[in-house]
Amino acid sequence: MENYKCRSVGIIGSGIQGVCIGYQLIKKGVNVTLFDKNDPLSNNYKPASYGNAGHFSPYAVLQLNRPDVLNDVPKMLLSSYGPLALKWNYIPKMLNWIFHYLKNCNKKSMLHTAKYMHQILNLSKNAYEEIFQEIDTSRLVEKKGIIYVWTNKNLKSRNLEIKIRNDLGIKQKILNQKQVLEYEPNLNPVFDAGVIFEDAMHARDPHGILKEIFKLFLKKGGKFIQTDIKSLKQVNESETIVKSETEDFKFEKTVIATGAFSKKFTDQLGEKIPLDTERGYHVHFKNKDNLISRPVIFLDRGFGMTPMNQGLRAVGTVELGGLNNPLSKKRIQYIINCAKELLPQLDKHDDEWLGFRPTLPDFLPILGPSSKNKNIIYAFGHQHLGWTLGAITGKIVSGIVAGEKTNLDLAPYSSKRFN
Ligand SMILES: Cc1cc2nc3c(=O)[nH]c(=O)nc-3n(C[C@H](O)[C@H](O)[C@H](O)COP(=O)(O)OP(=O)(O)OC[C@H]3O[C@@H](n4cnc5c(N)ncnc54)[C@H](O)[C@@H]3O)c2cc1C
């Protein structure tokens, strides 16, 4: 392994994971080709890495596989004004995911996920800072912290979140309503308290950042091919083949970084990985980004607002409904209502967007080789935190590809946990 040098790598998917892995591999002197059915530099490029809330959230260790959240699910589903929605036609196709989710909704799994999310979240900011040395982020990134607000209705859950973050040594400042309003005076005080993560930062334009990293990748010698990849396979110990409709491409190793769309490939490779999607939405209120100075998330509503270059982005909700159901106007209306509840001065909105969070039922990503094909490496399943984790995923996965040693415990991110 000492003198091992990987010669060529294909990466399928140029979302934030794919471009960051490509960037890190190029820095190691590997020949890299990125494939995507959409051109990251085009205005039609709209995957999750384009439309997310733009939070860099290293503090967000607790995921949705929590017993307290499970208890609230029936209540949320019965309410037409709730943060969780189902597309009933899809639920039969999601039974395996739901089965695994229920298995992971206990205190032990919750703490296991929190520990191993913390391991990588803790490194996520420095990994981006390394990339930000090489691109101009002056109009793209703001470092003003991130605020969460809540009512007193679910204090048990809020206290659990605060305690787990304290136990992991995460910096947080609890605020009463008056203190929240000192940070964000335009907010309608429909909440009782909140927390600010002062060290957190946010993107003013996630797509703009992705484009800069992608351009850096090209400048350093990376290749990009716009095509829809149909399949891939490992031919032998040192050869993988990536197939489009019309062409075959050979690489020593191939990385799957196609977010919520990755299951098609893992199914082809014969691995039963219960990847699915939590659908989320956004709208923009143009020229209203000056109403708040930093992202504000209303936890009771499962929604937030981020000041961005395109306007105030109102974003959130979880809808279980797969990749093919159309956008739900009800969910869009829900987000608009939530935004106007916090900022009644908002008026008309633009740009209705539906995006796909790639989520595994234990809410940990898969980072590492396929259990059946050691030269096919997985990098997907980052759920609500894939934007935050892009740069560190680039470092970890490029290290795996290059056969480097690491001090990190990577076993919890292996696909073997589902075999
Ligand atoms: C509403 C919403 C809000 C969010 N907010 C945040 C946030 O504030 N902070 C945070 O950290 N995370 C957030 N996330 C999560 C984050 O956006 C995702 O986890 C992350 O963008 C996933 O990145 P990815 O590179 O894995 O996938 P994607 O961004 O989905 O990229 C996958 C790429 O693969 C390409 N592709 C797919 N199939 C093929 C194929 N067959 N051939 C070629 N190309 C293919 C697609 O075109 C796409 O470009 C949010 C997500 C949503 C939906």
The ligand as a Gaussian input file, in Angstrom:
#p B3LYP/6-31G(d) Opt

LIG

0 1
 C      -34.868000      21.726000       1.297000
 C      -33.459000      21.323000       1.639000
 C      -32.705000      22.108000       2.522000
 C      -31.417000      21.715000       2.886000
 N      -30.662000      22.526000       3.683000
 C      -29.412000      22.151000       4.055000
 C      -28.603000      22.999000       4.856000
 O      -28.979000      24.117000       5.190000
 N      -27.374000      22.553000       5.250000
 C      -26.919000      21.307000       4.896000
 O      -25.825000      20.945000       5.313000
 N      -27.624000      20.522000       4.046000
 C      -28.861000      20.898000       3.636000
 N      -29.604000      20.115000       2.815000
 C      -29.054000      18.807000       2.391000
 C      -28.085000      18.957000       1.245000
 O      -28.567000      19.886000       0.303000
 C      -27.855000      17.599000       0.572000
 O      -27.581000      16.604000       1.548000
 C      -26.667000      17.665000      -0.381000
 O      -26.823000      18.740000      -1.270000
 C      -26.505000      16.367000      -1.142000
 O      -25.404000      16.541000      -1.986000
 P      -25.003000      15.416000      -3.023000
 O      -23.806000      15.896000      -3.761000
 O      -24.910000      14.110000      -2.309000
 O      -26.291000      15.268000      -3.977000
 P      -26.997000      16.301000      -5.093000
 O      -26.751000      17.665000      -4.700000
 O      -28.361000      15.764000      -5.203000
 O      -26.139000      15.964000      -6.363000
 C      -26.248000      14.728000      -7.025000
 C      -25.858000      14.942000      -8.476000
 O      -25.884000      13.664000      -9.148000
 C      -26.383000      13.891000     -10.465000
 N      -26.901000      12.605000     -10.965000
 C      -27.880000      11.834000     -10.403000
 N      -28.054000      10.715000     -11.156000
 C      -27.177000      10.780000     -12.190000
 C      -26.883000       9.912000     -13.282000
 N      -27.522000       8.749000     -13.455000
 N      -25.916000      10.287000     -14.166000
 C      -25.262000      11.482000     -14.009000
 N      -25.500000      12.322000     -12.983000
 C      -26.440000      11.981000     -12.077000
 C      -27.459000      14.951000     -10.277000
 O      -27.719000      15.604000     -11.511000
 C      -26.810000      15.857000      -9.235000
 O      -26.082000      16.899000      -9.815000
 C      -30.878000      20.504000       2.380000
 C      -31.614000      19.754000       1.455000
 C      -32.889000      20.167000       1.079000
 C      -33.652000      19.360000       0.059000

